[in-house]
Amino acid sequence: MHTDTAVMTPASTLAEAAWPVRESSKRVRAAVLVVVGALLLTLCAKIQVPLRPVPMTMQTFGVLVIGAVYGFRLGAASMLLYLEAGFVGLPVFAGAAVLGPAYFMGPTGGFLVGFLAAAAVVGWLCERNRWDRNFVTTAVAMAIGSAVIYAIGVLWLYVVFAFVREAAGWDLMRAFNVAMKPFLIGDLLKLLLATALLPLTWKAVQRFRS
């Protein structure tokens, strides 16, 4: 006879470990986590840290941590909900003067696509390979996720200005200098924060559950 018992298999993500549920409640947990993830990312987008020469938001930190904590599917789903909210015109993006679909066509649209890809990649690494459970592999996962965001964002910026807007003098190096170089120190600090936070949280949750 089938009984609805609590999940006994080891948790593959930090979210599952922190919030174990019965089999019948997994969909409810998933829906709640996706909504919370999108809201947290909105909050991270609005938090600004005054660094020179460019202020830093906590947005990329939120993307990478949500991916690591939620895993591949829920991390990507949270990003999709966040992007859908921005697409319909909700003010979820960082300092957006333009709302709705027009924002996606602008020079920072590539970073939004990068958020989805990075959350999926980091989520897969942490869910399938447990990379968020020690400091070294967490740092590698965060670095890979950051590289994904930058690669898509810089390439998008280059295409927008060099081909779409036909701006004079635009090449990949200039796109790098504008979209990536000013943020490297801030993103390194966020990477170190995530690297310290995730493995320690895993240990705390496991100690509490035991």
C-alpha positions as CSV (number, residue, x, y, z in Angstrom):
1,M,0.0,0.0,0.0
2,H,1.3,3.5,-0.9
3,T,1.7,5.9,2.0
4,D,2.5,9.6,1.8
5,T,5.7,9.7,3.9
6,A,8.3,12.5,4.3
7,V,11.1,12.5,1.8
8,M,13.9,10.2,3.1
9,T,16.4,10.4,0.3
10,P,19.3,12.8,0.8
11,A,18.6,16.4,-0.4
12,S,20.3,17.3,-3.6
13,T,19.9,21.1,-3.1
14,L,20.2,23.4,-0.1
15,A,16.5,24.4,-0.5
16,E,15.4,20.7,-0.2
17,A,17.6,20.2,2.9
18,A,16.3,23.3,4.6
19,W,12.7,22.6,3.7
20,P,11.9,18.9,3.5
21,V,8.4,18.1,2.6
22,R,6.1,15.1,1.8
23,E,5.9,13.9,-1.8
24,S,2.5,15.5,-2.2
25,S,3.8,18.9,-1.2
26,K,6.7,19.1,-3.5
27,R,4.8,21.2,-6.1
28,V,3.7,23.6,-3.5
29,R,7.2,24.0,-2.2
30,A,8.5,24.5,-5.8
31,A,5.9,27.2,-6.5
32,V,6.7,29.1,-3.3
33,L,10.4,28.9,-3.9
34,V,10.2,30.2,-7.4
35,V,8.1,33.2,-6.3
36,V,10.4,33.9,-3.4
37,G,13.4,33.6,-5.7
38,A,12.0,36.2,-8.1
39,L,11.2,38.5,-5.3
40,L,14.7,38.1,-3.8
41,L,16.3,38.9,-7.1
42,T,14.1,42.0,-7.4
43,L,15.3,43.1,-4.0
44,C,18.9,42.4,-4.9
45,A,18.5,44.5,-8.0
46,K,17.5,47.5,-5.9
47,I,20.3,47.2,-3.4
48,Q,23.3,49.3,-4.4
49,V,26.7,49.3,-2.9
50,P,28.6,52.6,-3.5
51,L,31.8,51.5,-5.1
52,R,34.0,53.5,-7.5
53,P,33.9,54.0,-10.4
54,V,30.5,52.3,-10.8
55,P,28.0,51.4,-8.0
56,M,27.5,47.7,-7.5
57,T,24.1,46.0,-7.2
58,M,23.6,42.6,-5.6
59,Q,21.8,41.3,-8.6
60,T,24.5,38.9,-9.9
61,F,25.0,37.7,-6.3
62,G,21.3,36.9,-6.1
63,V,21.4,35.0,-9.5
64,L,24.3,32.8,-8.5
65,V,23.1,32.1,-5.0
66,I,19.5,31.3,-6.1
67,G,20.9,28.9,-8.7
68,A,23.1,27.2,-6.2
69,V,20.5,26.9,-3.5
70,Y,17.6,25.9,-5.8
71,G,19.3,23.7,-8.3
72,F,18.9,23.6,-12.1
73,R,15.1,23.6,-12.6
74,L,13.9,25.9,-9.8
75,G,16.8,28.3,-10.3
76,A,16.0,28.6,-14.0
77,A,12.3,28.9,-13.2
78,S,12.9,31.7,-10.7
79,M,14.9,33.6,-13.4
80,L,12.1,33.1,-15.9
81,L,9.5,34.4,-13.5
82,Y,11.7,37.4,-12.8
83,L,12.2,38.1,-16.5
84,E,8.5,37.7,-17.3
85,A,7.7,40.2,-14.6
86,G,10.1,42.7,-16.2
87,F,8.7,41.9,-19.7
88,V,5.2,42.9,-18.7
89,G,6.4,46.1,-17.3
90,L,6.9,45.6,-13.5
91,P,9.8,47.6,-12.1
92,V,12.0,44.6,-11.1
93,F,15.2,45.6,-12.9
94,A,18.0,47.7,-11.5
95,G,17.5,51.4,-12.2
96,A,15.4,50.8,-15.3
97,A,14.4,54.0,-17.0
98,V,12.6,51.9,-19.7
99,L,10.1,49.2,-18.8
100,G,8.6,46.3,-20.6
101,P,9.9,44.6,-23.8
102,A,11.9,47.7,-24.8
103,Y,14.3,47.0,-21.9
104,F,15.2,43.6,-23.3
105,M,16.2,45.2,-26.6
106,G,18.6,47.6,-24.9
107,P,22.4,47.3,-24.3
108,T,21.9,45.4,-21.0
109,G,19.5,42.8,-22.4
110,G,22.2,40.3,-22.7
111,F,22.8,40.3,-19.0
112,L,19.2,39.3,-18.4
113,V,19.7,36.3,-20.8
114,G,22.9,35.6,-18.9
115,F,21.1,35.5,-15.6
116,L,18.9,32.7,-16.8
117,A,21.9,30.8,-18.3
118,A,24.1,31.3,-15.2
119,A,21.4,30.2,-12.7
120,A,20.9,27.0,-14.8
121,V,24.6,26.3,-15.0
122,V,25.3,26.9,-11.4
123,G,22.2,25.1,-10.3
124,W,23.3,22.0,-12.3
125,L,26.8,22.1,-10.9
126,C,25.6,22.3,-7.3
127,E,22.6,20.0,-7.6
128,R,24.3,17.2,-9.6
129,N,27.9,17.5,-8.4
130,R,27.4,19.1,-4.9
131,W,29.8,21.9,-5.7
132,D,28.2,24.2,-3.1
133,R,29.2,22.1,-0.2
134,N,32.9,23.1,0.1
135,F,34.7,26.4,-0.4
136,V,36.9,25.5,-3.4
137,T,34.1,24.1,-5.6
138,T,31.7,26.8,-4.6
139,A,34.2,29.4,-5.7
140,V,34.6,27.6,-9.0
141,A,30.9,27.4,-9.5
142,M,30.4,31.1,-8.8
143,A,33.3,32.0,-11.2
144,I,31.8,29.9,-14.0
145,G,28.4,31.5,-13.4
146,S,29.9,35.0,-13.5
147,A,31.8,34.1,-16.7
148,V,28.5,33.0,-18.3
149,I,26.8,36.3,-17.4
150,Y,29.7,38.4,-18.7
151,A,30.2,36.4,-21.9
152,I,26.5,36.9,-22.9
153,G,26.3,40.4,-21.6
154,V,29.5,41.7,-23.3
155,L,28.7,40.0,-26.6
156,W,25.1,41.4,-26.6
157,L,26.4,44.9,-25.9
158,Y,28.9,44.6,-28.7
159,V,26.2,43.5,-31.2
160,V,23.8,46.2,-30.1
161,F,26.2,49.1,-30.6
162,A,28.4,47.7,-33.4
163,F,25.7,46.3,-35.7
164,V,22.2,47.4,-34.6
165,R,23.1,51.0,-33.8
166,E,26.2,51.1,-36.0
167,A,28.1,53.1,-33.5
168,A,31.6,54.1,-34.6
169,G,34.5,52.5,-32.8
170,W,32.7,49.7,-31.1
171,D,34.5,46.5,-30.8
172,L,34.7,43.6,-28.3
173,M,37.4,45.4,-26.2
174,R,35.3,48.5,-25.8
175,A,32.3,46.4,-24.9
176,F,34.5,44.6,-22.3
177,N,35.7,48.0,-20.9
178,V,32.2,49.3,-20.5
179,A,30.2,46.2,-19.4
180,M,32.7,44.1,-17.5
181,K,35.9,45.9,-16.4
182,P,34.3,48.4,-13.9
183,F,32.4,45.6,-12.1
184,L,35.2,43.0,-11.7
185,I,36.2,44.1,-8.1
186,G,32.6,44.2,-6.9
187,D,31.8,40.8,-8.5
188,L,34.9,39.3,-6.9
189,L,33.7,40.5,-3.5
190,K,30.2,39.0,-4.2
191,L,31.9,35.7,-5.3
192,L,33.9,35.6,-2.0
193,L,30.7,36.3,0.0
194,A,28.8,33.4,-1.8
195,T,31.8,31.1,-1.4
196,A,31.8,31.7,2.4
197,L,28.0,31.6,2.8
198,L,26.9,28.5,1.0
199,P,29.1,25.8,2.5
200,L,28.6,27.2,6.0
201,T,24.8,27.2,5.5
202,W,25.0,23.6,4.3
203,K,26.8,22.7,7.6
204,A,24.3,24.6,9.7
205,V,21.3,23.0,8.1
206,Q,22.8,19.5,8.3
207,R,23.6,20.0,12.0
208,F,20.1,21.3,12.7
209,R,18.5,18.4,10.9
210,S,20.6,15.8,12.6
